[in-house]
Amino acid sequence: MNDFVIMGECLIELAWDEKGNINQGFAGDVYSVAAYLKRANPSARARLLCAIGQDALSQALVSSLESETVETSLLLPHPQRHLGLYAINNDAKGERTFMYWRSESAARQTLSLLDAATLLQAPPAVFYFTGISLAILEPDSRLAFWQLVESLISAGTRIVFDSNYRARLWAHKDEAKGQYERAFTSAHMILPGVDDFEALYDLQSGEAVAEFLSQFDVETLVIKNGPGEILYGQPQALERFPVTPVAQVIDTTAAGDSFAGTLLAQLSKGDALVDAIARAAFIAGRVIGHKGAILPANLYPAD
Ligand code: ADP
């Protein structure tokens, strides 16, 4: 279980600092998942599957992922398109506003650039994607995406789905629900966030999410609820993990992504689920006590 393909969209990030300067970096839920996975298990193989451009910024993304030791062989250069971009503005009161330019991004056409047959010749142990990975795909690539997932399952790959629901990326809630229900049907492991299920299905607790998901044939659930307790295990026999709330939350960006990356890494190292959750919750707690998605290497806590 040491070989991961993580599919989704990497973005250019522009962020204003306190002095009004704009700093450029890279982000996206899957970028953070891959980076935290490799921090927690450097000997794991993590490949990010995402279409990028043939331009200097896309090359800088490749270098940035290489610096996190994430494999870049599945970053697929699109002949015309570029990376999507977003900007974060912090106002004087600390309120953050996000602006996105991603509707024409290369990532939306990842499936048409992928040589699925080659990937399937040596299928990964785990294929990870999120609600954002689904939302950004152009509707006419969805069929190819689900065919890929089915072929991976037949080849023995484990499917992990993180709910990450972003309403603004979907034309209609019903469209999102249709795609999510395919994901629930396909996934061996689901990492739901209660806030996502509240927005999509009006479910307000971990128990309600578990009850809803019990209609699908899922092996493992890890249901997150911010500082609330985590429900985990088989849908019919869930256990509870108490989260220690962080006293001073600075920035919740990448809470769920650092949790997911760490969880998968710990499981790939042979941890029991409860131990993997404990480490994932600990790392997520550190991440939200710090500004930005990725902890600087010197602040990343040793085992
Ligand atoms: P998502 O981004 O998927 O919605 P959550 O916000 O539920 O994820 O957070 C993921 C994990 O991050 C939680 O399960 C918990 O371990 C940790 N976390 C989130 N918020 C807090 C908090 N305020 N205090 C401590 N840990 C937190």
Boltz pocket constraint, residues with backbone or C-beta under 6 A from the ligand:
constraints:
  - pocket:
      binder: B
      contacts: [[A, 164], [A, 191], [A, 192], [A, 193], [A, 194], [A, 195], [A, 196], [A, 223], [A, 224], [A, 225], [A, 226], [A, 227], [A, 228], [A, 230], [A, 243], [A, 244], [A, 245], [A, 246], [A, 249], [A, 252], [A, 254], [A, 255], [A, 256], [A, 257], [A, 259], [A, 280], [A, 281], [A, 282], [A, 284], [A, 285], [A, 288]]
      max_distance: 6.0
